[in-house]
Amino acid sequence: MKNILLLDETQLAVEIEKHNRLYWENNTPQISDEEFDLLIRRLEELNPDHKLLQKYFAPKVSSLGDVKLAPEMKMISLAKTYFFDDAPKGKKSLMDWAKDKARNDDELFFIQPKYDGISANYDGTILATRGQDSSDQNVSDKIPLIELETIGYKGQLDRPVRGEIVIRNDDFKNIYSKIKRKGGETYKNSRNAVGGIMGLKDIREIQLQGAKLTLVDYNLISFSVTLKDLPVKWPEILEEIESQQYPLDGLVIKLADSAYRDSLGETAMFPRGMIAWKFTGARKKTILKDIMWSFGKNNLTPKGILEPIELSGVTISNVTLHNYQYLIDKDIQIGDTLTIERAGEVIPHVVDFEQGKNRTSPFIDKCPACNSSVEVAGVELRCTNPVCPEKIIQRLSAAVKDLDIEELGEPTIRKMTQTLGVKKLKDILNLTLVDIYRIDGFKEKSATKLFNNIQGAKNTTDFKLLAALNITGVGQTFAKTLLSKYSFDELRKLTVEELLQIDQVGPTMSESIFMAFKEKSDIIDELLDAVTISTTKDNASQADIKTICFTGKMPEKRSDYEKIASQNGYTPVDKVTKELSILVVADLNSSSSKLKKAKKMDIKVVSLDKWLNKSDNSTRDTVEKNESSQDSLPGFD
């Protein structure tokens, strides 16, 4: 499998859809269930709102049709934290949340398991789960496979209950080692087994093999604890819950006083009176055997080569070490013992280290690709050779992705540089069909497909072309923001001072953009001659671009409100300018400088409450579609 740390969200989505199709439709999986899980979790880390996550967190089920649950039975999402206490800057810990919600030290909280399965409701007649499109799906045909576990009862599903469909750990070990899925293979983990079985249109074959699912009542296991006792009792509660025979991915903590809990209401995405605490994954110690310096678009990145270890069923043999400065600050050297954790059971990272007896410096003074000298640039290490072959390959790989040349991967680009002498993006755009035939491995069909892909990429947008220049910090989204205000030519002529006046552009970025346009002027001219671009500014007048700014101390994180604004077609900005469409304020009577400036410029000003109420109806559908990217309350999805 490709190194997922090197993939952006678009590439991850392509990999996920490909492997999902190979698994479910073609029955020819190329990666393990654990590796597929890594792809999903990495995408969640990069973009919690990605549409593919909804398909994963609300597994595809074979449904008898949509059903409408009563309002009190709806499955909703929860905010999450990975930290019990002492969260990093910008993050909220469980204790932070509890102290914020508690009215006094004796405030009572309920703690329950967060099961790793599919949430479900049974009303005595119909069994329903959450579908991929946020509707509720009738899956009553799966009832013959399901055993209910509730307070004081274990047996046939014969009474109303809200719970989670799972495969018990002991059942997975004893039963599913013998059960074969389509193609003759066994299931690798219980989560995928539940999703696979619930997705079957016909359960007879799996039923004959003795398959069994468990619907565990959310009220079966619950602990109560006061705020003042929470830090003391937490370890024993955690140990007790983890000892149960159910697959878990965390705990849910909620205010015990339901009236008070309900009175706190909800944000646009989750209730304020409860939160999910997620397991961060197992930790193990291992030896740092070596450090390899790999290439990005602009920098050399250290990757730790480890003595292989098993974490959560996955073999870990390497770990990111971030950048040059990280190694300096931590004083990590080859031969040290590292403590590795999979953050959120996804990306392995270093949480601690011990100095080894025989240590070797990890630093290099020569580029591993071209043997040129390297230099420290801020926190990064860089090759000083502007025509370093590996640097060229990485930049070209990033550029063709921005231009949507999907048929052209890094291995082919590497061959192009060797066989055809390709050095610039212009060289790729100017390739003929005859040129492509010369690349090892290309025949008529594949060569024609790549050629047509390249020709199609010549009709592009100005923001994709700008992103393809590989200017640090300028991806497609930000490029589109820049080019909605200025044409490509206008942007090239702006001074550093003028660039600084643009929202989201700081001193470092303004200098970076200015120097890139200056140093790449000839390259840009060549590219403009090779492509036909549609202009963002011409296609979207300033009147069509709605901008919004927030000011004042607000109940939730600013980013939560900006997400709602984006879902309603607004572009969040940080400054009040004459182009601003609306200013949302926490307090209309505040002395905020932004509020004063907005009134002076006659810009529309609304209170946060009024804006949220107005936005609620228009965002509800969008929010519900995105809710599956949040982690769910036991009993909710």
Secondary structure, 3 states (H helix, E strand, C coil): CCCHHHCCHHHHHHHHHHHHHHHHCCCCCCCCHHHHHHHHHHHHHHCCCCHHHHHHHCCCCCCCCEECCCHHHCCCEECEECCCCCCCCCCCCHHHHHHHHCCCCCCEEEEEEEECCEEEEECCCCEEEECCCCCEEECHHHHHHEEEEECCEEEECCCCEEEEEECCHHHHHHCCCCCCCCCCCCCCCHHHHHHHHHCCCCCHHHHHCCCCEEEEECCCCCEEEECCCHHHHHHHHHHHHHCCCCCEEEEEEEECCHHHHHHCCECCCCECCEEEEECCCCEEEEEEEEEEEEECCCCEEEEEEEEEEEECCEEEEEEECCCHHHHHHHCCCECCEEEEEEECCCEEEEEEEECCCCCECCCCCECCCCCCEEEEECCEEEECCCCCHHHHHHHHHHHHHHCCCCCCCHHHHHHHHHHCCCCCHHHHHCCCHHHHHCCCCCCHHHHHHHHHHHHHHCEEEHHHHHHCCCCCCCCHHHHHHHHCCCCHHHHHHCCHHHHHCCCCCCHHHHHHHHHHHHHCHHHHHHHHHHCEEECHHHHCCHHHCEEEEEECCCCCCHHHHHHHHHHCCEEECCCCCCCCCEEEECCCCCCCHHHHHHHHCCCEEEEHHHHHHHHHHHHHHHHHHHHHHCEECCCCC
